[in-house]
Amino acid sequence: MIDLRSDTVTKPTRAMREAAFEAEVGDDVYEEDPTVKKLENRAAEITGKEAALFVTSGTQGNQISVLTHCNPGDEVLMEASAHLFLYEGASMSALAGVQPRTLQGIRGAMNPQEVKAAIRPDDIHFPETGLICLENSHNKAGGAILPLENMQEIYQTAQASGIPVHLDGARIFNASVASGITIKEYAEQTTTIQFCLSKGLGAPVGSMIAGSEDFIRKARKWRKRLGGGLRQVGMIAAPGLVALNDMVERLAEDHEHARQLAEGLGNIKGLEIENHVDTNIVLVNVEGRGKTSHEFLEELKHEGVLAVPFGPYTVRFVTHYDVSRENIGHVIERVNQCL
Ligand code: TLP
């Protein structure tokens, strides 16, 4: 099987497994795990924020951020196809008691003027705008990179109204490697950032939240409330350090493979590439072959290739380090066969 369902399917490397084995550990609820501390310090350094917190997943990182920034009854602004809105089980409503409000973006980017207009004025009838969320790279928009200027404009608008900005940077390293803009430069345009260690970077588990010391202190308490206060967690933090040290630069290879895949599939009659491939995601529309995404994927599975449906006729392919150049060639061949 060639598994292109997501970059979440990557297995930990040998170096990660060895690092887990060797990890120095302590009780992290007492903040005594040296490996976790090392990882959190490294994440703070990379993002240029005062502090960082190791959390179990991207979803937990985003939701702890919403819980820490907002009060029940607040409204949270985000792009209409944000992961926070589409794929997190409405947890911001279920857990934080906030109301999401979405704005349709272009390639995942909201119009700063529309964001400005959507900020609630002080009125007894209205919720308060408690948070603005951005996503970079943008998953549903096919791994699209948010332009730094777009983030800057939104952050300036937010600051003028005293509203925090949270970045879902699950794949911010993909955006950074592809654009040449550092994580720090992106993070400067946000109040807090969440990024994943367990996607393209290949760690088995974990995400980081970074922000001010005060924010991270409060977020640590929310993590504990959610049952995320773990004990000898250096065992899983150690592969995260390997991910940050060894796995970032090589993301460029995944991007190259995604471009090759898009080129190959785009040449097949009846298939249409829906996105400009900025990073490691390719969205393919299969409607021209008279098939739904589910029907197409069922056939493709028989050919030994896995991907996921991303709409009635859209199929998402994600490249990652377990997928070689030869694999890409095979995928193109097999898609050809199943049509
Ligand atoms: N996304 C997963 C699925 O949930 C769709 C994937 O395979 O891409 N933010 C973004 C932008 C994400 O893409 C994801 C995972 C998350 C947050 C959540 O991360 P996890 O899976 O660690 O909770």
Residues whose N, C-alpha, C, O or C-beta is under 5 A from the ligand:
A	BS01	TLP	R5 S6 T8 S57 G58 T59 Q60 H83 Y87 S137 N139 D168 A170
